[in-house]
Amino acid sequence: MEYNTAREALIIPEYGRAIQEMVQYAIQLPTREERTHAAKTIVHAMSILNPQLRDMTDYKHKLWDHMFIISDFQLDCESPYPMPDREATKKKPARIAYPQKNIRMRHYGSIVESMIVEAKKLEEGTEKEQVVESIANFMKMSYLTWNRDTVSDELIRDQLKEFSGGLLELNEETKLATKFIDLQDTGVKYRNQNNKHNYINRTAKKRNGFNNRGK
């Protein structure tokens, strides 16, 4: 019995050993016409084995390039695309630097800091008040996501003012929407965040006079 560990290593494992053996057979064909016919058949088989490549732009070009790579650039045949450069295929892409951000409060994330920066650019008025309230609601939701304890609106209001350098202030009469403590008081048990939001929506409808049918 022949084990895979004793066989020649696969050049592109995604296509399997059968494709690699077909390519090696095509290399040994005596005429260029026969090699070209075999190459087209192999490319068609590769497209069937990897249908996800069809979603890519110019996927046929990629299939031909892969076949030439599997042949170790030894398959001499007519191709609708030029044979890829051996050195170019071995070149590694440039390393992408990992973004480093100095986030003051990691449980809020960098998105809150970005929203605060943009909100400070707005002119005073109703629109800015609505944006500030939305940011505060988001901050409270984020706080309760990463911290099991309750959080007061006053703390969120103070932190928003601190992070914005005193330029964004939430109205003291504003009540933030996410109220984790209400759920604890009612004794409601929920398994995930969606159940919590569904309960909040149902409670809001009842308070506004809606019945169970949503009328």
C-alpha positions as CSV (number, residue, x, y, z in Angstrom):
1,M,0.0,0.0,0.0
2,E,1.3,3.5,-0.9
3,Y,0.7,6.2,1.7
4,N,0.4,9.9,0.9
5,T,3.4,10.6,3.1
6,A,5.5,8.6,0.6
7,R,4.1,10.4,-2.4
8,E,5.2,13.6,-4.0
9,A,3.9,16.7,-2.1
10,L,0.9,18.5,-3.6
11,I,1.8,21.9,-5.0
12,I,-1.7,23.3,-4.6
13,P,-3.6,20.9,-2.2
14,E,-7.0,22.5,-2.9
15,Y,-7.1,20.7,-6.3
16,G,-6.1,17.3,-5.0
17,R,-3.7,14.7,-6.3
18,A,-5.9,13.7,-9.3
19,I,-5.5,17.1,-10.9
20,Q,-1.7,17.1,-10.2
21,E,-1.4,13.7,-11.8
22,M,-3.4,14.9,-14.8
23,V,-1.1,17.9,-15.2
24,Q,2.0,15.6,-15.1
25,Y,0.4,13.4,-17.7
26,A,-0.3,16.4,-20.0
27,I,3.4,17.5,-19.7
28,Q,4.5,14.2,-21.2
29,L,2.2,14.3,-24.3
30,P,4.2,14.4,-27.5
31,T,2.5,17.2,-29.4
32,R,1.6,20.7,-28.5
33,E,-1.9,20.2,-29.9
34,E,-2.5,17.3,-27.5
35,R,-1.1,19.2,-24.6
36,T,-3.3,22.1,-25.3
37,H,-6.4,19.9,-25.5
38,A,-5.4,18.3,-22.2
39,A,-4.8,21.6,-20.6
40,K,-8.3,22.9,-21.5
41,T,-9.8,19.7,-20.1
42,I,-7.8,20.0,-16.8
43,V,-8.9,23.7,-16.4
44,H,-12.5,22.6,-16.8
45,A,-12.1,19.9,-14.2
46,M,-10.5,22.4,-11.8
47,S,-13.5,24.8,-12.2
48,I,-15.8,21.9,-11.3
49,L,-13.8,20.9,-8.2
50,N,-13.7,24.6,-7.0
51,P,-16.9,26.3,-8.1
52,Q,-16.4,29.1,-5.6
53,L,-13.7,30.5,-7.9
54,R,-16.4,31.4,-10.4
55,D,-17.5,34.2,-8.1
56,M,-14.1,35.9,-8.6
57,T,-13.3,38.4,-11.3
58,D,-11.5,36.7,-14.3
59,Y,-11.6,33.3,-12.6
60,K,-10.5,31.5,-15.7
61,H,-7.2,33.4,-15.7
62,K,-6.6,32.3,-12.1
63,L,-7.3,28.6,-13.1
64,W,-4.8,28.7,-15.9
65,D,-2.2,30.3,-13.6
66,H,-2.8,27.6,-11.0
67,M,-2.4,24.8,-13.6
68,F,0.9,26.3,-14.8
69,I,2.1,26.5,-11.2
70,I,1.1,22.8,-10.6
71,S,3.1,21.9,-13.7
72,D,6.1,23.7,-12.2
73,F,5.9,25.9,-15.3
74,Q,6.8,23.0,-17.5
75,L,3.6,22.6,-19.5
76,D,4.1,23.8,-23.0
77,C,0.7,24.5,-24.5
78,E,-1.4,27.3,-26.1
79,S,-3.0,29.4,-23.4
80,P,-5.4,32.3,-23.6
81,Y,-3.3,33.9,-20.9
82,P,0.5,34.3,-20.6
83,M,2.3,32.0,-18.3
84,P,2.8,33.6,-14.8
85,D,6.3,34.6,-13.7
86,R,7.8,32.0,-11.4
87,E,9.4,34.6,-9.1
88,A,6.2,36.7,-8.9
89,T,4.3,33.6,-7.6
90,K,6.8,33.2,-4.8
91,K,6.8,36.8,-3.7
92,K,5.0,37.3,-0.4
93,P,2.5,40.2,0.0
94,A,3.6,43.1,2.1
95,R,2.8,42.8,5.7
96,I,-0.2,44.8,6.9
97,A,0.5,46.7,10.1
98,Y,-1.9,46.0,12.9
99,P,-3.8,49.2,13.8
100,Q,-2.8,50.5,17.2
101,K,-5.3,52.8,18.9
102,N,-5.0,54.2,22.4
103,I,-8.6,53.7,23.6
104,R,-9.3,55.5,26.9
105,M,-12.2,53.2,27.8
106,R,-12.0,49.9,26.0
107,H,-15.5,48.8,26.9
108,Y,-16.8,51.7,24.8
109,G,-14.4,51.0,21.9
110,S,-13.0,53.4,19.4
111,I,-16.3,54.0,17.7
112,V,-17.6,56.0,20.6
113,E,-14.5,58.2,20.5
114,S,-15.1,58.7,16.7
115,M,-18.8,59.6,17.3
116,I,-17.8,62.2,19.9
117,V,-15.3,63.8,17.6
118,E,-17.9,64.2,14.9
119,A,-20.6,65.3,17.3
120,K,-18.4,68.2,18.5
121,K,-18.3,69.6,15.0
122,L,-22.1,70.0,14.9
123,E,-23.8,73.3,15.4
124,E,-25.9,73.8,18.5
125,G,-29.5,72.8,18.0
126,T,-32.0,69.9,17.9
127,E,-29.9,67.7,15.7
128,K,-26.9,67.9,18.0
129,E,-29.0,67.2,21.0
130,Q,-30.4,64.1,19.3
131,V,-26.9,62.9,18.3
132,V,-25.6,63.4,21.9
133,E,-28.5,61.4,23.3
134,S,-27.9,58.6,20.8
135,I,-24.2,58.5,21.8
136,A,-25.2,58.3,25.5
137,N,-27.6,55.5,24.8
138,F,-24.9,53.6,22.9
139,M,-22.4,54.2,25.8
140,K,-24.9,52.8,28.3
141,M,-25.6,49.7,26.1
142,S,-21.9,49.1,25.7
143,Y,-21.3,49.5,29.4
144,L,-24.0,46.9,30.3
145,T,-22.7,44.5,27.6
146,W,-19.3,44.2,29.2
147,N,-20.2,44.9,32.8
148,R,-22.9,42.9,34.6
149,D,-23.6,45.6,37.2
150,T,-26.0,48.4,36.6
151,V,-24.9,51.9,35.6
152,S,-26.6,55.2,36.3
153,D,-27.5,57.8,33.8
154,E,-25.4,60.3,35.8
155,L,-22.2,58.2,35.3
156,I,-22.8,58.1,31.5
157,R,-23.6,61.8,31.5
158,D,-20.4,62.6,33.4
159,Q,-18.2,60.3,31.2
160,L,-19.6,61.8,28.0
161,K,-18.8,65.3,29.2
162,E,-15.3,64.2,30.2
163,F,-14.5,62.4,27.0
164,S,-15.7,65.4,24.9
165,G,-13.7,67.9,26.9
166,G,-16.9,69.5,28.3
167,L,-18.3,70.2,24.8
168,L,-21.1,67.6,24.8
169,E,-23.6,67.6,27.7
170,L,-26.6,65.4,28.0
171,N,-29.8,67.1,29.3
172,E,-30.2,66.1,32.9
173,E,-33.9,65.3,32.3
174,T,-33.1,62.8,29.6
175,K,-33.7,59.2,30.6
176,L,-31.5,56.7,28.7
177,A,-33.3,53.8,27.0
178,T,-31.3,50.8,28.1
179,K,-32.4,50.0,31.7
180,F,-30.9,46.8,32.8
181,I,-32.0,47.3,36.4
182,D,-35.7,47.2,35.3
183,L,-35.3,43.7,34.0
184,Q,-33.7,42.6,37.2
185,D,-36.5,44.1,39.3
186,T,-39.2,42.3,37.3
187,G,-37.4,38.9,37.7
188,V,-37.3,38.4,33.9
189,K,-34.8,35.8,32.8
190,Y,-33.3,36.1,29.3
191,R,-30.7,34.0,27.5
192,N,-29.2,36.6,25.1
193,Q,-29.3,40.3,24.1
194,N,-32.2,39.8,21.7
195,N,-34.5,38.6,24.5
196,K,-33.6,41.7,26.5
197,H,-34.5,44.0,23.6
198,N,-37.7,42.1,22.9
199,Y,-38.8,42.6,26.5
200,I,-38.0,46.3,26.3
201,N,-40.0,46.7,23.2
202,R,-43.0,44.9,24.7
203,T,-42.8,47.0,27.8
204,A,-42.7,50.2,25.8
205,K,-45.8,49.2,23.8
206,K,-47.8,48.4,27.0
207,R,-46.8,51.8,28.5
208,N,-48.0,53.5,25.3
209,G,-51.4,51.9,25.4
210,F,-50.8,49.1,22.9
211,N,-52.5,45.7,23.5
212,N,-51.0,42.3,22.7
213,R,-52.1,42.5,19.1
214,G,-50.1,45.7,18.5
215,K,-53.2,47.9,17.9
